[in-house]
């Protein structure tokens, strides 16, 4: 028996510390959410893969991307969570902000994503359909640019529209200041010969 190490690749843009704190204060001070349920490392995933890809190396690069919050909507991080549904209670799921497809930052997100899609070779995909601008080869089937902001159990109101409107009024834009690519070993799995 041999141990085989799998790798994961994460490409993300990271929200600046100032805006993470503004979001935390908004939820804790204005909405009354327990600060333990506010996610600390807020980011937007650009790309994810469960295989090493030749040519993709770890990276940390400074960037400056400003996302107007008017181009965002709150969502429950569950299948069908983009739209309000009596079957999906935000208290029982993570809550995030999705970026609308018509957003002014989408061209930058697409450019960063395309920089990684070109490394998806047949040997990496292993029979999977390749990723594109709307679909992922690995992880969640559909690519929906979003920022997770609250953990499960946040006790947030079931009507995210009201909180979303207040959020967009109080916080007009969000700034991403880092682009990172992490290439990390996943858990080791035993392979029999």
N, C-alpha and C positions, 0 to 999 in steps of 0.2 A: 504494500500500500504506500502511495506517495501523497504528499500534501501539495495541492495546487493553490496558488494564490490568485484570486480574482482581483481586478482593479476597478475602481470607479473614477469617472471623470466628472467633475462639477465645474461649470463655468457660471459665474454669478457677478452681478453688479451689486455693490454694497451701499446701502443708504448711509449718508454721513451721520456722524455722532450727534450733531446738533438736531437733525430732524428725527432721529430715533428718540431723543429726549423730548422733543415737542410732541411726538405721538404718544409717548408714555404719559406725559403730563395731561394731555387731552383726555385720555381714557381714565386715568386715575382721578384727576381733579375735577373734570367736568362731567364725566359719565358715571363715576363711582365704581369702576372696575378694579378688582384686586390687582395690584402691580405684579404679583407673581404670575399672572396669566398673560401679561404683555410680553411678547417675544422680544428677546434682547438683540439677536443678530438678524436684523431685518435686511432682506436682500431680495433680488429678483433673479431667478434661475434663467440663464440664457440657454444652457444645454446640459444634458446628463447622458452618460453612457456607462454600461456595466462591463466594458472591455477596454484594455489598453489600446491606444491608437498611435501608430507610428507617426512621429512628428508633433504630437501634442505633448507639451511639457508644462510643468507648473509655472505660473506667472502671477505677478502682482503688478498692476499698472495703474497709475493715477488717471482718473477721468473726471469729466465734469458734465453730467447729464442732468438737466432740470426737467422734471415731470410736473406739468400743471395738474393739480388734483381735480380740476374740472374734467379731466380726461380719464378719470377713474370711477369705479363703482365698487361698493362693498359686495362681497360674496361669501357664502359658506363653502368651506373647502370639502365638498362632498359631491358625488355625481349629481348633476342637475342643480347645484348650488348657486349658479349664476343668477337665477331668478327666484323670487320668493315662492315658497311652497309650504303648505301646512304640514307636509310629511318630513320637512327638514328643519330641526330646531337648532339655531346657531349656538345654543348653550352646549350642545352635544358634539360639536365639531370645532375645528380651527376656523377662524374667520380671517379673511384677507381682503386685499384691494386688488381688483383686476384692472389691467390697463386696456382701455378700449382700442380696438383695431385701427381706428382713425386717429389715434394719438400722434402728436408731433414727435414723440420719441421712438415710434415704431421703426422708422428707417434705421436708427442707430441700433436698436435691438436686433433687427434683421441682419444688419451688417456684421455685428458681433457673432450672431448665430451662424451665418453663412461661413464665417471664418473657421468654424469647427465642422460643419456638415461635410466639407470637402475631404475630411479624413475618414469618413465612413466608407471603408472598402468592403468588398464582398466577404473577406475573411473576418472583418470586425462584425459585420451584420449577421453572418451565419444563417442566411435564409430569411432574415427579417426584411420588411420593406424599409427603405431608407427614410430618415427623418426629412421633413421639409418645414415650411414656415408654419404649418398648422398641425403637423403630426410628428410624434416622437417614435423612434425605433425602440427605445428603452424607456422603462418607467411608465408614467401615465400616457395613454394613447394619444391624447390631444394636447398640443402645446398652447397654453393659455398664460401669457405673461402676467404674473401676479406677485404680490408681496404678502406673505403670511404675517399677521400682526397680533393675533390673539390665540392663545392655546385653548384646547377643549376645556370646558368648565368655567368659562369667563363670566357667566351670568349676564351676558349682554342681552338687551331687549330683542325680541323676535323680529321686530320691524327694523331691519337694517337701513331702510330708506331714510328714516328720520335722522339716525346717527350719521349716515353717509352725507346727507345734506349739511349738517352742522360741521362735520369734519372738513368738508370742502370749503365752507365759509371761514372756519378758523385757521386752517392750514392751506394756503393757496398753492404752494408748490413743494416738491420734495427733490432733494439733490442727492445723486449717487456720485461718490467720489473715488471708488476703486473698482477695477475689473480684475477678478481673480480666476485663475484656473487651478484647481486642485486635482492632482492625480494621486489617489490614495488606495492602499491595499484594502480590499473588502475582507470579510471574514474568510478564514481558510476552510476549505472543504476537502474531505478525504476522497481520494480517487483510488479504486482498486485496479490492479493491473490485469 
